[in-house]
Amino acid sequence: MVRRAGRVLTGVDRVEMAYLDALISDHVPVFGLVRTPFGYVLLDESGLTAMRDSLRNPSEMVSPDLLSWMSRGLSRIERKAQSEVRRHALARALPGKLAQMLVKHLPQGTHYFNVGHSNLTKRVLSAVTGLCGKTVVLIHDVIPLDFPEFQRDGTVVVFRKKVKLVREFADVVIYNSADTRTCSEAQMQQWGSLPEGIVSHLGTEKVNIDVEFEIPKAPYFVTIGTIEPRKNHAFLLGLWDELGPYAPELHIIGGRGWNNDAVFAHLDSMPKEGPVFERTGLTDGQMLAVLKGASGFLFPSHAEGFGLPPVEAAALGVPILSNDLPVIREILGDIPVYASVSDRYLWLNELKQMAGADAALHPKRDFVPQSWADHFNEVLRLI
């Protein structure tokens, strides 16, 4: 989260923030480890609390310190975040002294949680074993290994090393879905025995909808997610081309990602007045306002570890049209309409029906997603 300071929280960021909130509020002392270009920084509970508040209010961060200006390629907000980390440090260490710092400042039996896929390195995982506590890792997905064609150059090899290290060092692995567990363990078992695992669906937090935010005129559709190949925006853009000039509006909520030049060019070539609109920088409350008023939420993704946007749509009672993914069936059952992205005709037919549907004929399906409290009651009992 320090590295991504100032950005809108995405799925993994939200999970990290939820864990940070939960562990700070717990009666057990908590510490945080941050990697910077100049080594590792250890934060105690007061430092973690200050950093959490700073990350939620970046405008209140202090000015960048000298070390931050010596780091190349950082935005101003990233420099300020790293300066805040050092300002609240309990201790600091060069990479080679990490293990000694942890043993010196943390009590024996301290458990290590890694819930963001970052810092899954041999240096860190070896160092925390010296604390004689449990190492707990949350795996969000192994999509880079199962679908390497959707990844950036060089990321697959790095991710494979991370998963190997998780198998080697983790005492407990938390999986956000049974589907993620199946896919992850299929990868890990080729390298040896499997660590203990638990499946616990992610929680959702209560967010107030921004009722004053102007929403589009119905009918319109929404899709949410970073514009990257795996999310399959190209499929939706092709459908909207076929629907023609009288198509309902499609609102794409999410920033531009990577390896998607053809989709970016397609978006840039479309009329500014619609019917396709890119929406970036929305607050959670604004995003939910747009989502709640939609005729349907569209989810053509090729692969997911959990799928938070469909869960949010289901909680709001918004009709969902989704690619037929095992994890979505696991979490949402028969609430969505499932249509394979190989069947364009079925998608077009469903879109037309949803756009012309009378809301009174489609009563809201009750769906209550798992809370974070439920999630933590499941996973924290393991230690």
C-alpha positions as YAML, in Angstrom:
chain: A
units: angstrom
residues:
- id: 1
  name: MET
  ca: [0.00, 0.00, 0.00]
- id: 2
  name: VAL
  ca: [2.95, 2.34, 0.60]
- id: 3
  name: ARG
  ca: [4.14, 1.73, -2.93]
- id: 4
  name: ARG
  ca: [0.65, 2.45, -4.29]
- id: 5
  name: ALA
  ca: [0.00, 5.52, -2.15]
- id: 6
  name: GLY
  ca: [-2.42, 8.01, -3.67]
- id: 7
  name: ARG
  ca: [-4.12, 5.51, -5.97]
- id: 8
  name: VAL
  ca: [-7.68, 4.23, -5.73]
- id: 9
  name: LEU
  ca: [-7.63, 0.98, -3.76]
- id: 10
  name: THR
  ca: [-8.02, -2.11, -5.94]
- id: 11
  name: GLY
  ca: [-8.90, -5.64, -4.85]
- id: 12
  name: VAL
  ca: [-5.61, -6.66, -3.22]
- id: 13
  name: ASP
  ca: [-5.21, -3.21, -1.66]
- id: 14
  name: ARG
  ca: [-8.63, -3.52, -0.07]
- id: 15
  name: VAL
  ca: [-7.70, -6.86, 1.45]
- id: 16
  name: GLU
  ca: [-4.47, -5.44, 2.87]
- id: 17
  name: MET
  ca: [-6.34, -2.49, 4.37]
- id: 18
  name: ALA
  ca: [-8.97, -4.78, 5.89]
- id: 19
  name: TYR
  ca: [-6.27, -6.90, 7.55]
- id: 20
  name: LEU
  ca: [-4.50, -3.77, 8.76]
- id: 21
  name: ASP
  ca: [-7.70, -2.48, 10.35]
- id: 22
  name: ALA
  ca: [-8.47, -5.83, 11.96]
- id: 23
  name: LEU
  ca: [-5.00, -6.44, 13.39]
- id: 24
  name: ILE
  ca: [-4.66, -2.90, 14.72]
- id: 25
  name: SER
  ca: [-7.99, -3.22, 16.53]
- id: 26
  name: ASP
  ca: [-7.12, -6.64, 17.98]
- id: 27
  name: HIS
  ca: [-5.85, -6.90, 21.56]
- id: 28
  name: VAL
  ca: [-2.64, -8.63, 20.41]
- id: 29
  name: PRO
  ca: [0.30, -6.27, 19.66]
- id: 30
  name: VAL
  ca: [0.92, -5.82, 15.95]
- id: 31
  name: PHE
  ca: [3.92, -4.67, 13.92]
- id: 32
  name: GLY
  ca: [4.39, -3.87, 10.25]
- id: 33
  name: LEU
  ca: [7.27, -4.46, 7.85]
- id: 34
  name: VAL
  ca: [7.82, -2.11, 4.92]
- id: 35
  name: ARG
  ca: [10.43, -2.53, 2.19]
- id: 36
  name: THR
  ca: [11.94, 0.68, 0.80]
- id: 37
  name: PRO
  ca: [14.73, 1.29, -1.72]
- id: 38
  name: PHE
  ca: [17.10, 1.79, 1.23]
- id: 39
  name: GLY
  ca: [16.17, -1.28, 3.26]
- id: 40
  name: TYR
  ca: [13.44, -2.44, 5.60]
- id: 41
  name: VAL
  ca: [11.45, -0.39, 8.10]
- id: 42
  name: LEU
  ca: [9.71, -1.86, 11.13]
- id: 43
  name: LEU
  ca: [6.63, -0.10, 12.51]
- id: 44
  name: ASP
  ca: [4.94, -0.66, 15.84]
- id: 45
  name: GLU
  ca: [1.20, -0.34, 16.39]
- id: 46
  name: SER
  ca: [1.26, 3.45, 16.70]
- id: 47
  name: GLY
  ca: [3.34, 3.70, 13.54]
- id: 48
  name: LEU
  ca: [0.96, 1.39, 11.66]
- id: 49
  name: THR
  ca: [-2.02, 3.43, 12.80]
- id: 50
  name: ALA
  ca: [-0.37, 6.66, 11.66]
- id: 51
  name: MET
  ca: [0.53, 5.14, 8.29]
- id: 52
  name: ARG
  ca: [-2.97, 3.79, 7.77]
- id: 53
  name: ASP
  ca: [-4.43, 7.23, 8.43]
- id: 54
  name: SER
  ca: [-1.87, 8.86, 6.12]
- id: 55
  name: LEU
  ca: [-2.63, 6.43, 3.30]
- id: 56
  name: ARG
  ca: [-6.30, 7.26, 3.62]
- id: 57
  name: ASN
  ca: [-5.55, 11.00, 3.62]
- id: 58
  name: PRO
  ca: [-2.46, 11.46, 1.39]
- id: 59
  name: SER
  ca: [-2.82, 15.24, 1.38]
- id: 60
  name: GLU
  ca: [-1.87, 15.30, 5.07]
- id: 61
  name: MET
  ca: [1.47, 13.53, 4.57]
- id: 62
  name: VAL
  ca: [4.70, 15.36, 5.37]
- id: 63
  name: SER
  ca: [6.99, 16.71, 2.64]
- id: 64
  name: PRO
  ca: [9.41, 14.18, 1.12]
- id: 65
  name: ASP
  ca: [12.67, 13.70, 3.01]
- id: 66
  name: LEU
  ca: [16.14, 13.64, 1.48]
- id: 67
  name: LEU
  ca: [16.26, 9.85, 1.05]
- id: 68
  name: SER
  ca: [12.99, 9.96, -0.88]
- id: 69
  name: TRP
  ca: [14.44, 12.44, -3.34]
- id: 70
  name: MET
  ca: [17.39, 10.09, -3.84]
- id: 71
  name: SER
  ca: [15.02, 7.33, -5.02]
- id: 72
  name: ARG
  ca: [14.50, 7.31, -8.77]
- id: 73
  name: GLY
  ca: [11.21, 6.91, -10.57]
- id: 74
  name: LEU
  ca: [8.91, 7.79, -7.68]
- id: 75
  name: SER
  ca: [5.97, 10.16, -7.84]
- id: 76
  name: ARG
  ca: [5.76, 12.92, -5.25]
- id: 77
  name: ILE
  ca: [3.06, 11.08, -3.32]
- id: 78
  name: GLU
  ca: [5.21, 7.92, -3.24]
- id: 79
  name: ARG
  ca: [8.13, 9.94, -1.91]
- id: 80
  name: LYS
  ca: [5.91, 11.41, 0.79]
- id: 81
  name: ALA
  ca: [4.62, 7.95, 1.76]
- id: 82
  name: GLN
  ca: [8.15, 6.58, 2.15]
- id: 83
  name: SER
  ca: [9.09, 9.63, 4.20]
- id: 84
  name: GLU
  ca: [6.10, 8.96, 6.48]
- id: 85
  name: VAL
  ca: [7.25, 5.37, 6.94]
- id: 86
  name: ARG
  ca: [10.69, 6.45, 8.08]
- id: 87
  name: ARG
  ca: [9.22, 9.15, 10.31]
- id: 88
  name: HIS
  ca: [7.25, 6.54, 12.25]
- id: 89
  name: ALA
  ca: [9.93, 3.82, 12.25]
- id: 90
  name: LEU
  ca: [10.51, 1.68, 15.29]
- id: 91
  name: ALA
  ca: [13.66, 0.34, 13.63]
- id: 92
  name: ARG
  ca: [15.39, 0.27, 10.24]
- id: 93
  name: ALA
  ca: [17.78, -2.21, 8.67]
- id: 94
  name: LEU
  ca: [19.70, -2.78, 5.48]
- id: 95
  name: PRO
  ca: [18.50, -5.90, 3.62]
- id: 96
  name: GLY
  ca: [21.31, -8.09, 4.97]
- id: 97
  name: LYS
  ca: [20.42, -7.17, 8.57]
- id: 98
  name: LEU
  ca: [16.68, -7.86, 8.35]
- id: 99
  name: ALA
  ca: [16.70, -11.06, 10.42]
- id: 100
  name: GLN
  ca: [18.72, -9.43, 13.19]
- id: 101
  name: MET
  ca: [16.35, -6.45, 13.34]
- id: 102
  name: LEU
  ca: [13.28, -8.68, 13.66]
- id: 103
  name: VAL
  ca: [14.78, -10.86, 16.38]
- id: 104
  name: LYS
  ca: [15.94, -7.80, 18.31]
- id: 105
  name: HIS
  ca: [12.63, -5.92, 18.30]
- id: 106
  name: LEU
  ca: [9.91, -8.59, 18.09]
- id: 107
  name: PRO
  ca: [8.98, -11.15, 20.76]
- id: 108
  name: GLN
  ca: [9.56, -14.82, 20.06]
- id: 109
  name: GLY
  ca: [6.38, -16.44, 18.79]
- id: 110
  name: THR
  ca: [5.43, -13.47, 16.61]
- id: 111
  name: HIS
  ca: [3.36, -14.63, 13.63]
- id: 112
  name: TYR
  ca: [3.92, -13.24, 10.13]
- id: 113
  name: PHE
  ca: [1.00, -12.43, 7.83]
- id: 114
  name: ASN
  ca: [1.50, -11.67, 4.15]
- id: 115
  name: VAL
  ca: [-1.80, -10.92, 2.41]
- id: 116
  name: GLY
  ca: [-0.75, -8.96, -0.66]
- id: 117
  name: HIS
  ca: [1.58, -11.09, -2.84]
- id: 118
  name: SER
  ca: [4.37, -8.53, -2.20]
- id: 119
  name: ASN
  ca: [7.68, -9.25, -0.45]
- id: 120
  name: LEU
  ca: [7.29, -13.01, -0.89]
- id: 121
  name: THR
  ca: [11.05, -13.34, -1.09]
- id: 122
  name: LYS
  ca: [13.46, -15.84, 0.41]
- id: 123
  name: ARG
  ca: [15.09, -13.03, 2.39]
- id: 124
  name: VAL
  ca: [11.86, -12.05, 4.15]
- id: 125
  name: LEU
  ca: [10.42, -15.53, 4.59]
- id: 126
  name: SER
  ca: [13.72, -16.86, 5.94]
- id: 127
  name: ALA
  ca: [14.05, -13.91, 8.32]
- id: 128
  name: VAL
  ca: [10.62, -14.33, 9.90]
- id: 129
  name: THR
  ca: [11.25, -18.01, 10.63]
- id: 130
  name: GLY
  ca: [13.70, -16.80, 13.29]
- id: 131
  name: LEU
  ca: [10.73, -15.52, 15.29]
- id: 132
  name: CYS
  ca: [9.43, -19.09, 15.77]
- id: 133
  name: GLY
  ca: [5.86, -18.09, 15.03]
- id: 134
  name: LYS
  ca: [3.62, -19.16, 12.15]
- id: 135
  name: THR
  ca: [3.99, -17.82, 8.62]
- id: 136
  name: VAL
  ca: [0.57, -17.20, 7.09]
- id: 137
  name: VAL
  ca: [0.16, -16.25, 3.42]
- id: 138
  name: LEU
  ca: [-3.03, -15.31, 1.59]
- id: 139
  name: ILE
  ca: [-3.06, -16.41, -2.05]
- id: 140
  name: HIS
  ca: [-5.44, -14.35, -4.17]
- id: 141
  name: ASP
  ca: [-4.97, -16.43, -7.31]
- id: 142
  name: VAL
  ca: [-2.38, -18.20, -9.45]
- id: 143
  name: ILE
  ca: [-3.68, -16.75, -12.69]
- id: 144
  name: PRO
  ca: [-0.16, -15.79, -13.90]
- id: 145
  name: LEU
  ca: [0.70, -19.51, -13.91]
- id: 146
  name: ASP
  ca: [-2.60, -20.80, -15.29]
- id: 147
  name: PHE
  ca: [-3.00, -18.05, -17.91]
- id: 148
  name: PRO
  ca: [0.48, -16.74, -18.75]
- id: 149
  name: GLU
  ca: [-0.81, -15.31, -22.02]
- id: 150
  name: PHE
  ca: [-2.50, -12.49, -20.08]
- id: 151
  name: GLN
  ca: [0.61, -11.38, -18.19]
- id: 152
  name: ARG
  ca: [3.28, -8.75, -18.69]
- id: 153
  name: ASP
  ca: [6.69, -9.87, -19.91]
- id: 154
  name: GLY
  ca: [8.83, -11.30, -17.14]
- id: 155
  name: THR
  ca: [6.10, -11.49, -14.49]
- id: 156
  name: VAL
  ca: [5.35, -15.21, -14.82]
- id: 157
  name: VAL
  ca: [8.85, -16.32, -13.78]
- id: 158
  name: VAL
  ca: [8.80, -13.96, -10.79]
- id: 159
  name: PHE
  ca: [5.36, -15.13, -9.71]
- id: 160
  name: ARG
  ca: [6.33, -18.80, -10.01]
- id: 161
  name: LYS
  ca: [9.22, -18.17, -7.60]
- id: 162
  name: LYS
  ca: [6.80, -16.59, -5.13]
- id: 163
  name: VAL
  ca: [4.45, -19.57, -5.20]
- id: 164
  name: LYS
  ca: [7.38, -21.96, -4.73]
- id: 165
  name: LEU
  ca: [8.49, -19.99, -1.69]
- id: 166
  name: VAL
  ca: [4.97, -20.01, -0.26]
- id: 167
  name: ARG
  ca: [4.90, -23.80, -0.50]
- id: 168
  name: GLU
  ca: [8.31, -24.02, 1.14]
- id: 169
  name: PHE
  ca: [7.89, -21.53, 4.00]
- id: 170
  name: ALA
  ca: [4.19, -21.05, 4.76]
- id: 171
  name: ASP
  ca: [2.70, -22.85, 7.74]
- id: 172
  name: VAL
  ca: [-0.82, -21.86, 6.70]
- id: 173
  name: VAL
  ca: [-2.16, -20.67, 3.35]
- id: 174
  name: ILE
  ca: [-5.42, -18.73, 3.22]
- id: 175
  name: TYR
  ca: [-7.34, -19.12, -0.05]
- id: 176
  name: ASN
  ca: [-10.05, -16.64, -0.99]
- id: 177
  name: SER
  ca: [-12.09, -19.35, -2.71]
- id: 178
  name: ALA
  ca: [-12.18, -23.12, -3.11]
- id: 179
  name: ASP
  ca: [-11.39, -22.57, -6.79]
- id: 180
  name: THR
  ca: [-8.23, -20.63, -5.87]
- id: 181
  name: ARG
  ca: [-7.22, -23.45, -3.54]
- id: 182
  name: THR
  ca: [-7.70, -26.08, -6.25]
- id: 183
  name: CYS
  ca: [-5.67, -24.11, -8.79]
- id: 184
  name: SER
  ca: [-2.94, -23.15, -6.30]
- id: 185
  name: GLU
  ca: [-2.43, -26.62, -4.89]
- id: 186
  name: ALA
  ca: [-2.33, -28.07, -8.40]
- id: 187
  name: GLN
  ca: [0.66, -25.81, -9.03]
- id: 188
  name: MET
  ca: [2.38, -26.34, -5.66]
- id: 189
  name: GLN
  ca: [2.12, -30.10, -5.50]
- id: 190
  name: GLN
  ca: [4.59, -30.45, -8.36]
- id: 191
  name: TRP
  ca: [7.27, -29.13, -5.99]
- id: 192
  name: GLY
  ca: [6.49, -31.20, -2.90]
- id: 193
  name: SER
  ca: [4.15, -31.49, 0.07]
- id: 194
  name: LEU
  ca: [1.43, -28.89, 0.60]
- id: 195
  name: PRO
  ca: [1.13, -26.53, 3.58]
- id: 196
  name: GLU
  ca: [-2.02, -26.44, 5.67]
- id: 197
  name: GLY
  ca: [-4.77, -24.48, 3.94]
- id: 198
  name: ILE
  ca: [-8.09, -22.84, 4.69]
- id: 199
  name: VAL
  ca: [-10.72, -21.39, 2.36]
- id: 200
  name: SER
  ca: [-12.42, -18.20, 3.49]
- id: 201
  name: HIS
  ca: [-14.26, -15.89, 1.13]
- id: 202
  name: LEU
  ca: [-13.20, -12.27, 1.35]
- id: 203
  name: GLY
  ca: [-15.30, -9.86, 3.34]
- id: 204
  name: THR
  ca: [-16.96, -6.70, 2.14]
- id: 205
  name: GLU
  ca: [-17.10, -3.41, 3.94]
- id: 206
  name: LYS
  ca: [-20.06, -1.10, 4.33]
- id: 207
  name: VAL
  ca: [-19.66, 1.87, 1.98]
- id: 208
  name: ASN
  ca: [-22.13, 4.72, 1.85]
- id: 209
  name: ILE
  ca: [-23.43, 5.32, -1.65]
- id: 210
  name: ASP
  ca: [-22.91, 8.88, -2.87]
- id: 211
  name: VAL
  ca: [-26.57, 9.70, -3.46]
- id: 212
  name: GLU
  ca: [-25.68, 13.15, -4.83]
- id: 213
  name: PHE
  ca: [-23.44, 11.78, -7.58]
- id: 214
  name: GLU
  ca: [-24.98, 12.16, -11.02]
- id: 215
  name: ILE
  ca: [-25.63, 8.80, -12.63]
- id: 216
  name: PRO
  ca: [-26.34, 8.07, -16.31]
- id: 217
  name: LYS
  ca: [-29.82, 7.83, -17.73]
- id: 218
  name: ALA
  ca: [-31.15, 4.27, -17.95]
- id: 219
  name: PRO
  ca: [-30.71, 1.90, -19.60]
- id: 220
  name: TYR
  ca: [-26.96, 1.57, -19.15]
- id: 221
  name: PHE
  ca: [-24.48, -1.15, -18.24]
- id: 222
  name: VAL
  ca: [-21.41, -1.20, -16.03]
- id: 223
  name: THR
  ca: [-18.22, -3.23, -15.91]
- id: 224
  name: ILE
  ca: [-15.58, -2.75, -13.21]
- id: 225
  name: GLY
  ca: [-11.90, -3.66, -13.33]
- id: 226
  name: THR
  ca: [-8.48, -2.60, -14.56]
- id: 227
  name: ILE
  ca: [-8.41, -2.53, -18.36]
- id: 228
  name: GLU
  ca: [-6.07, -5.47, -18.92]
- id: 229
  name: PRO
  ca: [-6.34, -8.50, -21.26]
- id: 230
  name: ARG
  ca: [-7.65, -10.91, -18.61]
- id: 231
  name: LYS
  ca: [-10.67, -8.71, -17.91]
- id: 232
  name: ASN
  ca: [-11.71, -9.09, -21.57]
- id: 233
  name: HIS
  ca: [-12.89, -5.56, -22.32]
- id: 234
  name: ALA
  ca: [-12.18, -6.31, -25.99]
- id: 235
  name: PHE
  ca: [-15.14, -8.67, -25.96]
- id: 236
  name: LEU
  ca: [-17.52, -5.98, -24.67]
- id: 237
  name: LEU
  ca: [-16.26, -3.40, -27.14]
- id: 238
  name: GLY
  ca: [-16.90, -5.86, -29.96]
- id: 239
  name: LEU
  ca: [-20.45, -6.39, -28.74]
- id: 240
  name: TRP
  ca: [-21.07, -2.65, -28.58]
- id: 241
  name: ASP
  ca: [-19.80, -2.29, -32.14]
- id: 242
  name: GLU
  ca: [-22.38, -4.87, -33.18]
- id: 243
  name: LEU
  ca: [-25.15, -3.14, -31.23]
- id: 244
  name: GLY
  ca: [-24.50, -0.01, -33.27]
- id: 245
  name: PRO
  ca: [-25.27, 3.67, -32.68]
- id: 246
  name: TYR
  ca: [-28.45, 2.99, -30.69]
- id: 247
  name: ALA
  ca: [-26.70, 0.80, -28.14]
- id: 248
  name: PRO
  ca: [-27.28, 1.54, -24.46]
- id: 249
  name: GLU
  ca: [-24.43, 3.22, -22.63]
- id: 250
  name: LEU
  ca: [-21.55, 1.10, -21.35]
- id: 251
  name: HIS
  ca: [-19.58, 2.56, -18.44]
- id: 252
  name: ILE
  ca: [-16.13, 1.05, -17.94]
- id: 253
  name: ILE
  ca: [-14.98, 1.79, -14.38]
- id: 254
  name: GLY
  ca: [-11.25, 1.24, -13.93]
- id: 255
  name: GLY
  ca: [-7.87, 2.53, -15.00]
- id: 256
  name: ARG
  ca: [-5.85, 1.43, -17.99]
- id: 257
  name: GLY
  ca: [-3.49, -1.45, -17.33]
- id: 258
  name: TRP
  ca: [-0.96, -3.16, -19.57]
- id: 259
  name: ASN
  ca: [-0.52, -5.25, -22.75]
- id: 260
  name: ASN
  ca: [-3.76, -3.88, -24.15]
- id: 261
  name: ASP
  ca: [-2.79, -1.45, -26.88]
- id: 262
  name: ALA
  ca: [-5.52, -2.65, -29.26]
- id: 263
  name: VAL
  ca: [-8.21, -2.05, -26.64]
- id: 264
  name: PHE
  ca: [-6.78, 1.36, -25.74]
- id: 265
  name: ALA
  ca: [-6.75, 2.31, -29.43]
- id: 266
  name: HIS
  ca: [-10.33, 1.08, -29.78]
- id: 267
  name: LEU
  ca: [-11.41, 3.21, -26.82]
- id: 268
  name: ASP
  ca: [-9.56, 6.25, -28.13]
- id: 269
  name: SER
  ca: [-11.27, 5.92, -31.51]
- id: 270
  name: MET
  ca: [-14.79, 5.86, -30.09]
- id: 271
  name: PRO
  ca: [-16.96, 8.99, -30.01]
- id: 272
  name: LYS
  ca: [-16.53, 11.07, -26.87]
- id: 273
  name: GLU
  ca: [-20.29, 11.39, -26.55]
- id: 274
  name: GLY
  ca: [-20.67, 7.64, -26.15]
- id: 275
  name: PRO
  ca: [-22.19, 5.14, -25.96]
- id: 276
  name: VAL
  ca: [-18.98, 3.79, -24.32]
- id: 277
  name: PHE
  ca: [-17.46, 5.80, -21.47]
- id: 278
  name: GLU
  ca: [-14.31, 5.29, -19.40]
- id: 279
  name: ARG
  ca: [-14.76, 6.27, -15.76]
- id: 280
  name: THR
  ca: [-11.61, 6.63, -13.69]
- id: 281
  name: GLY
  ca: [-10.86, 8.10, -10.28]
- id: 282
  name: LEU
  ca: [-14.31, 7.47, -8.82]
- id: 283
  name: THR
  ca: [-14.59, 7.14, -5.07]
- id: 284
  name: ASP
  ca: [-16.15, 3.95, -3.72]
- id: 285
  name: GLY
  ca: [-19.36, 5.82, -3.01]
- id: 286
  name: GLN
  ca: [-19.53, 7.20, -6.55]
- id: 287
  name: MET
  ca: [-18.75, 3.82, -8.09]
- id: 288
  name: LEU
  ca: [-21.53, 2.16, -6.12]
- id: 289
  name: ALA
  ca: [-23.95, 4.94, -7.13]
- id: 290
  name: VAL
  ca: [-23.27, 4.24, -10.81]
- id: 291
  name: LEU
  ca: [-23.43, 0.48, -10.25]
- id: 292
  name: LYS
  ca: [-26.70, 0.56, -8.33]
- id: 293
  name: GLY
  ca: [-28.55, 2.34, -11.14]
- id: 294
  name: ALA
  ca: [-27.32, 0.04, -13.90]
- id: 295
  name: SER
  ca: [-29.55, -2.22, -15.97]
- id: 296
  name: GLY
  ca: [-26.87, -4.86, -15.56]
- id: 297
  name: PHE
  ca: [-23.34, -5.54, -14.41]
- id: 298
  name: LEU
  ca: [-21.18, -7.23, -17.04]
- id: 299
  name: PHE
  ca: [-18.33, -9.58, -16.17]
- id: 300
  name: PRO
  ca: [-16.68, -11.19, -19.21]
- id: 301
  name: SER
  ca: [-13.40, -11.89, -17.37]
- id: 302
  name: HIS
  ca: [-11.39, -14.89, -18.53]
- id: 303
  name: ALA
  ca: [-10.26, -15.83, -15.01]
- id: 304
  name: GLU
  ca: [-10.67, -14.67, -11.40]
- id: 305
  name: GLY
  ca: [-9.45, -15.66, -7.97]
- id: 306
  name: PHE
  ca: [-12.49, -14.20, -6.20]
- id: 307
  name: GLY
  ca: [-14.36, -11.52, -8.12]
- id: 308
  name: LEU
  ca: [-15.26, -8.67, -5.80]
- id: 309
  name: PRO
  ca: [-17.20, -6.50, -8.32]
- id: 310
  name: PRO
  ca: [-19.85, -9.19, -9.01]
- id: 311
  name: VAL
  ca: [-20.25, -9.64, -5.25]
- id: 312
  name: GLU
  ca: [-20.82, -5.89, -4.86]
- id: 313
  name: ALA
  ca: [-23.33, -5.96, -7.73]
- id: 314
  name: ALA
  ca: [-25.20, -8.89, -6.19]
- id: 315
  name: ALA
  ca: [-25.34, -7.14, -2.82]
- id: 316
  name: LEU
  ca: [-27.00, -4.15, -4.54]
- id: 317
  name: GLY
  ca: [-29.47, -6.35, -6.39]
- id: 318
  name: VAL
  ca: [-28.08, -5.41, -9.82]
- id: 319
  name: PRO
  ca: [-28.64, -8.04, -12.54]
- id: 320
  name: ILE
  ca: [-25.37, -9.76, -13.48]
- id: 321
  name: LEU
  ca: [-24.29, -11.20, -16.81]
- id: 322
  name: SER
  ca: [-21.07, -13.15, -16.33]
- id: 323
  name: ASN
  ca: [-18.72, -15.47, -18.13]
- id: 324
  name: ASP
  ca: [-19.24, -18.97, -16.77]
- id: 325
  name: LEU
  ca: [-16.41, -19.11, -14.21]
- id: 326
  name: PRO
  ca: [-16.27, -21.76, -11.44]
- id: 327
  name: VAL
  ca: [-15.40, -19.18, -8.78]
- id: 328
  name: ILE
  ca: [-18.44, -17.00, -9.59]
- id: 329
  name: ARG
  ca: [-20.72, -20.04, -9.34]
- id: 330
  name: GLU
  ca: [-19.05, -20.91, -6.03]
- id: 331
  name: ILE
  ca: [-19.71, -17.49, -4.52]
- id: 332
  name: LEU
  ca: [-22.93, -16.32, -6.18]
- id: 333
  name: GLY
  ca: [-24.64, -19.57, -7.16]
- id: 334
  name: ASP
  ca: [-27.55, -19.04, -9.55]
- id: 335
  name: ILE
  ca: [-27.84, -15.28, -9.02]
- id: 336
  name: PRO
  ca: [-26.03, -14.25, -12.24]
- id: 337
  name: VAL
  ca: [-26.98, -15.12, -15.78]
- id: 338
  name: TYR
  ca: [-24.04, -17.17, -17.07]
- id: 339
  name: ALA
  ca: [-22.99, -16.99, -20.70]
- id: 340
  name: SER
  ca: [-19.73, -18.22, -22.13]
- id: 341
  name: VAL
  ca: [-17.75, -15.51, -23.90]
- id: 342
  name: SER
  ca: [-17.49, -17.94, -26.79]
- id: 343
  name: ASP
  ca: [-21.21, -17.35, -27.44]
- id: 344
  name: ARG
  ca: [-21.52, -13.78, -28.71]
- id: 345
  name: TYR
  ca: [-25.11, -14.33, -29.83]
- id: 346
  name: LEU
  ca: [-26.19, -15.29, -26.30]
- id: 347
  name: TRP
  ca: [-24.51, -12.22, -24.83]
- id: 348
  name: LEU
  ca: [-26.15, -9.92, -27.38]
- id: 349
  name: ASN
  ca: [-29.55, -11.47, -26.73]
- id: 350
  name: GLU
  ca: [-29.17, -11.17, -22.96]
- id: 351
  name: LEU
  ca: [-28.00, -7.56, -23.24]
- id: 352
  name: LYS
  ca: [-31.05, -6.61, -25.27]
- id: 353
  name: GLN
  ca: [-33.36, -8.30, -22.80]
- id: 354
  name: MET
  ca: [-31.70, -6.66, -19.80]
- id: 355
  name: ALA
  ca: [-31.77, -3.23, -21.43]
- id: 356
  name: GLY
  ca: [-35.50, -3.49, -22.04]
- id: 357
  name: ALA
  ca: [-36.39, -5.27, -18.84]
- id: 358
  name: ASP
  ca: [-39.02, -3.93, -16.50]
- id: 359
  name: ALA
  ca: [-37.48, -3.79, -13.03]
- id: 360
  name: ALA
  ca: [-40.82, -4.82, -11.53]
- id: 361
  name: LEU
  ca: [-40.58, -8.13, -13.39]
- id: 362
  name: HIS
  ca: [-37.17, -8.84, -11.89]
- id: 363
  name: PRO
  ca: [-37.41, -8.51, -8.12]
- id: 364
  name: LYS
  ca: [-34.20, -8.07, -6.17]
- id: 365
  name: ARG
  ca: [-32.48, -11.30, -5.20]
- id: 366
  name: ASP
  ca: [-31.43, -11.23, -1.57]
- id: 367
  name: PHE
  ca: [-27.69, -11.73, -1.22]
- id: 368
  name: VAL
  ca: [-25.67, -10.93, 1.88]
- id: 369
  name: PRO
  ca: [-21.92, -11.25, 1.27]
- id: 370
  name: GLN
  ca: [-19.59, -12.51, 3.96]
- id: 371
  name: SER
  ca: [-18.42, -9.83, 6.36]
- id: 372
  name: TRP
  ca: [-14.80, -9.20, 7.23]
- id: 373
  name: ALA
  ca: [-15.65, -10.16, 10.81]
- id: 374
  name: ASP
  ca: [-16.71, -13.60, 9.57]
- id: 375
  name: HIS
  ca: [-13.53, -13.89, 7.54]
- id: 376
  name: PHE
  ca: [-11.28, -13.06, 10.48]
- id: 377
  name: ASN
  ca: [-13.19, -15.37, 12.81]
- id: 378
  name: GLU
  ca: [-12.28, -18.17, 10.41]
- id: 379
  name: VAL
  ca: [-8.64, -17.39, 9.72]
- id: 380
  name: LEU
  ca: [-7.37, -16.02, 13.04]
- id: 381
  name: ARG
  ca: [-8.42, -19.14, 14.92]
- id: 382
  name: LEU
  ca: [-5.65, -20.98, 13.06]
- id: 383
  name: ILE
  ca: [-3.06, -19.25, 15.24]
...
